[in-house]
Amino acid sequence: MNRRTVDPNNLPAWSVWPARLLGLAPWTIPSRTLQKVEQEYDKEKYAQCLDYYYTHAGGNVTPEEIKQFEFSRGADSQICVSCGDDLYETSLTEARAEYYGLLQDTLRREVERCETVVELGCGYGYNLWVLKQHFPTKTFLGGEYSDNAIRLASHLYQHDPRIRVLYFNFCDHQNYSLLKEINPPIVMFTMHAIEQLQSSAPVLDAILRYRESIQTVFHFEPVYQLHDETLLGLMRRRYAELNDYNRDLLFELQQRSYIRILSIQTNVIGLNPLNPTSVIEWEFSRV
């Protein structure tokens, strides 16, 4: 990735968030309820993406074009990203290439050994579509709460039987039954979806009943417990608190004797430097 180092003191030039975190700019702390998530994603973000699909290309549009619209800035525009605790300036194109390269490279070994790849909280299935370009013989299943995202996915993949996006609610244990309908072994992952949940405990409890089918689980998520005591680490913690993002993922994984954590990669990349992606890989202990 072509990049230029950014002095942390200059982060306010790239983001309004340092001022908000310090109480120097107005910000109302949301409660990340199901209604809040539905409004932010279904009624706003994915409704706009679906409208773009219908009106801007007459339905002849790719998942990549939807994603570019979603970012609402030019591909060559410069953004500030993080790698670990370092900040860099780079183009959106190069940052996205590294971000999705992380997804592909991390999952590659396990996907090659599985039959089905499942993403919970998949939006309109963009990540699944990206993976299918590299693993065309695998089956991809996404679970998503937003009706507009599901509707968009049904259009985008109507001619691709290997990608499906079905209704799914993290908070409803009955919805996890979609895992019974697919061929094991399964590789499961989440990508900035657990962050929307006040607690990850119900998710871990719900998928336990399908442990025999699940080969490996990956979380590409901001992980509150991995933020250190540096100024940047404290700002990241406060960012999670002010947005009411999840703060118990690693704790809940560590509390369960039937879960074996295989690896943790800390704050690998942040398209938002205050909300970076860590990677946790785990499996069910075999008894």
C-alpha positions in Angstrom: 0.0 0.0 0.0 1.5 3.4 -1.0 1.1 5.5 2.0 2.5 8.5 3.8 2.8 8.7 7.6 0.3 10.9 9.4 1.3 12.6 12.7 -1.4 11.6 15.3 -1.5 15.3 16.2 -3.0 15.9 12.8 -5.8 13.4 13.1 -8.4 16.2 13.7 -7.7 17.3 10.1 -9.0 14.0 8.9 -11.9 13.3 11.3 -14.4 15.2 13.4 -14.2 12.5 16.1 -11.2 13.8 18.2 -13.3 16.9 18.9 -16.3 14.9 19.8 -14.3 12.6 22.0 -13.0 15.6 23.9 -16.4 17.1 24.3 -15.5 20.1 22.0 -18.2 19.3 19.4 -21.7 18.2 20.0 -22.6 14.5 19.9 -25.5 12.7 21.4 -24.6 9.2 22.7 -27.0 6.7 21.0 -28.3 3.5 22.5 -27.6 0.9 20.0 -30.9 -0.8 20.1 -32.4 -2.9 17.3 -34.5 0.1 16.4 -31.4 2.3 16.1 -29.6 -0.3 13.9 -32.7 -0.7 11.7 -32.9 3.1 11.2 -29.2 3.6 10.5 -28.8 0.7 8.2 -32.1 -0.5 6.7 -34.0 2.8 6.5 -31.0 4.9 5.5 -27.9 3.1 4.3 -29.3 0.1 2.5 -32.5 2.0 1.3 -30.2 4.4 -0.5 -28.1 1.6 -2.0 -31.3 -0.1 -3.3 -32.5 3.2 -4.7 -29.2 3.5 -6.5 -29.6 0.1 -8.0 -33.0 0.9 -9.3 -32.4 4.4 -10.6 -28.8 4.9 -11.6 -28.2 1.8 -13.7 -31.6 0.4 -14.5 -30.8 -2.6 -12.5 -27.6 -3.3 -14.4 -25.1 -2.7 -11.6 -22.5 -4.8 -9.9 -21.8 -5.2 -6.1 -18.6 -3.3 -6.6 -20.5 -0.3 -8.0 -22.9 -0.4 -5.0 -19.9 -0.4 -2.7 -18.3 2.6 -4.4 -21.6 4.4 -4.1 -21.7 3.4 -0.4 -18.4 5.1 0.3 -19.7 8.3 -1.4 -16.2 9.5 -2.4 -13.9 9.1 -5.3 -11.8 6.0 -5.5 -8.6 8.1 -5.6 -9.6 10.3 -2.7 -7.1 10.4 0.2 -8.1 9.0 3.6 -6.3 8.5 6.9 -6.1 4.8 7.9 -4.4 3.0 10.8 -2.2 -0.1 10.8 -1.6 -1.1 14.4 -0.9 2.2 16.2 0.5 4.0 13.2 -1.5 6.4 11.0 -1.1 6.8 7.3 -2.5 8.7 4.4 -3.4 6.6 1.3 -6.0 6.4 -1.4 -9.4 4.9 -0.8 -8.6 2.3 -3.5 -5.4 1.1 -1.9 -6.9 1.1 1.6 -9.8 -1.0 0.4 -7.5 -3.4 -1.5 -5.6 -4.0 1.8 -8.8 -4.3 3.8 -10.4 -6.9 1.6 -7.0 -8.6 1.0 -7.0 -9.2 4.8 -10.4 -11.0 4.5 -9.2 -13.2 1.6 -5.8 -14.0 3.0 -7.0 -14.8 6.5 -9.8 -17.1 5.4 -8.0 -18.8 2.5 -6.7 -21.8 4.3 -10.0 -22.7 6.0 -12.2 -21.9 3.1 -10.2 -24.3 0.9 -11.1 -27.0 3.5 -14.8 -26.2 3.8 -18.0 -26.6 1.8 -19.9 -23.5 2.8 -18.9 -20.0 3.9 -21.4 -18.2 6.2 -21.3 -14.5 7.1 -23.7 -13.3 9.8 -24.7 -9.7 9.5 -23.6 -9.6 5.8 -25.5 -6.6 4.5 -26.1 -7.1 0.8 -23.4 -9.8 0.6 -20.5 -7.8 -0.7 -17.9 -9.7 1.3 -19.3 -13.0 0.1 -19.2 -11.8 -3.5 -15.5 -10.7 -3.0 -14.7 -14.2 -1.7 -16.5 -16.0 -4.5 -14.2 -14.3 -7.0 -11.4 -16.3 -5.4 -13.2 -19.5 -4.4 -15.7 -20.0 -7.2 -16.6 -23.6 -6.3 -17.7 -22.9 -2.7 -21.2 -22.1 -1.5 -21.8 -18.7 0.2 -24.6 -17.9 2.6 -25.3 -14.6 4.3 -27.6 -13.8 7.1 -28.9 -10.2 7.3 -31.6 -8.3 9.3 -32.2 -5.4 6.8 -35.1 -6.1 4.4 -33.6 -3.5 2.0 -30.2 -5.3 2.0 -31.8 -8.7 1.4 -33.9 -7.2 -1.4 -30.8 -5.7 -3.0 -28.9 -9.0 -2.7 -31.7 -10.9 -4.4 -31.2 -8.6 -7.4 -27.4 -8.6 -7.4 -27.1 -12.4 -7.2 -30.2 -13.5 -9.0 -28.1 -15.4 -11.6 -25.6 -16.8 -9.1 -27.0 -19.8 -7.2 -23.9 -20.0 -5.1 -24.6 -16.8 -3.2 -27.7 -16.4 -1.0 -28.7 -13.8 1.6 -31.5 -14.7 4.0 -33.2 -13.0 6.8 -31.4 -13.2 10.1 -31.6 -11.6 13.5 -28.7 -12.0 15.8 -31.1 -11.7 18.8 -33.5 -14.5 17.7 -32.1 -18.0 18.4 -34.6 -19.5 16.0 -33.0 -17.7 13.1 -29.8 -19.7 13.5 -31.6 -22.7 12.1 -30.4 -21.5 8.6 -27.2 -23.3 9.6 -29.0 -26.6 9.4 -29.9 -26.2 5.8 -26.4 -26.0 4.3 -23.6 -28.5 3.7 -20.9 -28.7 6.3 -18.1 -28.2 7.1 -18.9 -24.5 7.6 -16.5 -21.5 7.9 -18.3 -18.7 9.6 -17.3 -15.1 9.9 -18.5 -11.7 11.0 -17.2 -8.3 9.8 -18.1 -5.2 11.8 -21.4 -6.9 12.7 -20.8 -8.0 16.3 -19.9 -4.4 16.9 -23.6 -3.5 16.6 -24.6 -5.8 19.5 -24.6 -4.8 23.1 -23.4 -8.3 24.0 -21.9 -11.1 21.9 -23.0 -13.7 24.5 -26.3 -14.6 22.8 -24.5 -15.2 19.5 -22.0 -17.6 21.0 -24.7 -19.4 22.9 -26.9 -19.8 19.8 -24.3 -21.2 17.5 -23.1 -23.8 20.1 -25.9 -26.2 19.0 -24.3 -26.3 15.5 -20.8 -27.0 16.7 -20.5 -30.3 14.8 -21.0 -28.5 11.5 -18.8 -25.4 12.1 -15.2 -25.8 11.3 -13.8 -22.4 12.2 -15.1 -19.0 13.2 -13.5 -15.6 12.4 -14.4 -12.2 13.8 -13.1 -9.2 11.8 -14.3 -6.7 14.4 -13.1 -3.8 16.5 -12.2 -5.4 19.9 -12.5 -3.1 22.8 -10.3 -5.2 25.1 -7.4 -5.0 22.7 -7.1 -1.2 22.9 -4.1 -0.3 25.1 -3.4 2.6 27.5 -1.8 4.9 24.9 -3.6 8.1 23.9 -4.8 6.5 20.6 -5.9 3.3 22.5 -7.9 5.4 25.0 -9.5 7.4 22.2 -10.5 4.1 20.5 -12.1 2.9 23.7 -14.0 6.2 24.1 -15.1 6.0 20.4 -16.7 2.6 21.1 -18.4 3.9 24.2 -19.8 7.0 22.5 -21.2 4.9 19.7 -22.4 2.2 22.1 -20.5 -0.4 20.1 -19.9 -3.9 21.4 -17.3 -4.1 24.2 -17.4 -7.7 25.4 -16.5 -10.0 22.4 -13.1 -11.1 23.6 -14.2 -11.4 27.2 -17.2 -13.7 26.2 -15.0 -15.9 24.0 -12.5 -16.3 26.9 -15.2 -17.3 29.4 -16.4 -20.3 27.4 -14.5 -23.6 28.0 -15.9 -25.1 24.8 -14.2 -22.3 22.7 -10.6 -22.5 21.8 -9.1 -19.2 20.5 -6.6 -20.0 17.8 -5.2 -16.6 17.0 -5.7 -12.9 17.6 -4.4 -10.2 15.3 -4.7 -6.8 17.0 -5.9 -3.6 15.2 -4.7 -4.8 11.8 -6.2 -2.1 9.7 -8.6 0.7 10.3 -10.4 2.5 7.5 -11.5 4.5 10.4 -8.4 4.8 12.7 -10.5 5.0 15.8 -12.5 1.8 15.0 -9.8 -0.6 13.6 -10.4 -4.2 12.6 -8.9 -6.9 14.7 -9.1 -10.6 13.8 -10.0 -13.4 16.2 -10.0 -17.0 14.9 -11.5 -19.7 17.0 -13.0 -23.2 17.0 -15.2 -25.3 19.2 -13.1 -27.6 21.4 -13.4 -31.2 20.3 -14.7 -33.6 22.9 
